[in-house]
Every structure is written in structure tokens, then in C-alpha cells.
Amino acid sequence: MNRSTLILSALLGTFLAALPSIAADDDKWANIRGSVTYPGAPPKQDPIVPGVDKNVCAKDQAAGLLEEDFIINAKNKGLKNVFVWIRPIAAEKDDKFPKDKIHPDLVKPAKPTVEIDQPCCRFIPHVLGAREGQKISIKNSAPVAHNAKWSSKNNGDINPLLPAGGVFNKPEELVFEPGEIVLQCNIHGWMKASVRVFDHPYFAITDEDGNFEIMNAPVGKYSLYVHHNASGWLGGAAGRKGQPIEIKKGGTDVGVLKW
């Protein structure tokens, strides 16, 4: 047997020996999926009548400039822009997520920066999830000035004036914040967005059909939290403590969560 064959044989043996441990490790993680609906009569979305920069805001009005709190799919009642995330059972609101329960591929955020824009007379996206360690870039691609104000417990206060085409890059990295941060433009008082900063990757925001999926979550028993910026917690005040969920090997479907 020549040297090349010996090396190849050794590498193959190492690979095969590692297969059981790889498979066992895969059993530690699973996906969570489900949907959130608003089965009752949807709250009325009032049209927004701009008091300033009417010509610019007319672009958003043409697409239907309405209050963005309740965006509900008429076909399946899916509720958009709902935050869904997990935390260990009985965790206090300021407790950090255990690092050993984060999938190795997800320890670091996929992108160093999250972005939010004001291309006309609304924040896009209306709801933004970020991770601790990321930075935030707030853009103004509109032809008029905006500002971007928030008052945050853990991430300080900001209120930059953004001229047309301007960008504000918050110099500090974002840090975990248990609560919601409301981002507003005072020039156009109806403009607002909801921002949450997590210390783990196990969160999602429902899409236009009300669906969500959280990838590679740790198998075991956790609490599932569901929050909508206009309606508050799923289940009312009791929802602040989450609801029990068992993340099983092969994946967990929580079904339809009705508001």
C-alpha cells in the first residue's frame, strides 16, 4: 500500500468515526414554525393625512398610506409584524440566553449591521429585529428631511436629523434590551417603527401571511413569547411570562396562534 493510499484511508476512517457524533449533535437542534392570526373583525386602519411634505408623502398615499399597526391578510387572517421568540423557562426578563444553547453556526450574527430606511413617509421595515453585537444604520433615501428618535433603557437616546440622502450609523454596538424600542420621526408624527434587540438568534417576525419560522433552536422545554406592538402580548398580561413549548427533534409546529 503506497503512502497516498495510507493517507486517504486514514482520512476516511477519521470521517466515518465522526459521523455518529455529527448525527448526535444534529439531534440537539430543531426548527420551530407556526402562524399568528387575528380571527375577529380587523381593527380599522385609518388613512394618514400628511400635514407636511404632502407632495412627497403622496407616493406612499398612492400605495395606501394607512396606520401600520394592524396589517392583516384578508384571506387567512394572518397578522403581520408580530415578534416571536423563545427563552428558557422561568427566566427573568434581564437574564441572558445561555451561550451553550446557541447553535455553533449562529453564535455570531450573520450580518454586522441591520438597516432601516425612510424612503418616503414611513419606516421600512416597520418592525425590526436585531442581535446584540450588531450595529444599526438608519437611512433617509427620501428627498426631504427626517429625524430618527428613540429613547432606550440599554441603548441610549438618539435623535439625529437626517437630510435628504443622509445616513446615521450608530457608533456603538447594540446591546440586549428586554423591551421594545420605539423609533419615531417627529417631523412626520405618524412615522414609527418597533425595534427589539435580542442576545440570541431565536426570534422571528411574522410575514404577510402571519407565518414565522425559527431555525436551529435548542431541543428541550422553553417559553415562547409572542408580542405585537399594537396589541401587546398574546394572552394578555399572562403572556409576559410566555407559554410553554417543547422543541422536539425533527421540528415543532405550534400551529395557529389566535389573537
Protein Blocks (a to p, Z undefined) as FASTA:
>chain_A
ZZklmmmmmmmmmmmmmmmmmmmmmmmpccdddddddfbacddddddddfbhklmmmmmm
mnopadfkbccdfklopaehiacddddehiafklccdfklgcfklmpcfbfbdcdddfbl
cccdfbdcddehiacddddfbfbdcddddddfklopadddcdehiacddfbacdddfbac
ddddfklmmbccdddddfbfbbcdddfkopacdehiaedddddddddfklopghijmlmn
opaddddehiacebjadZZ
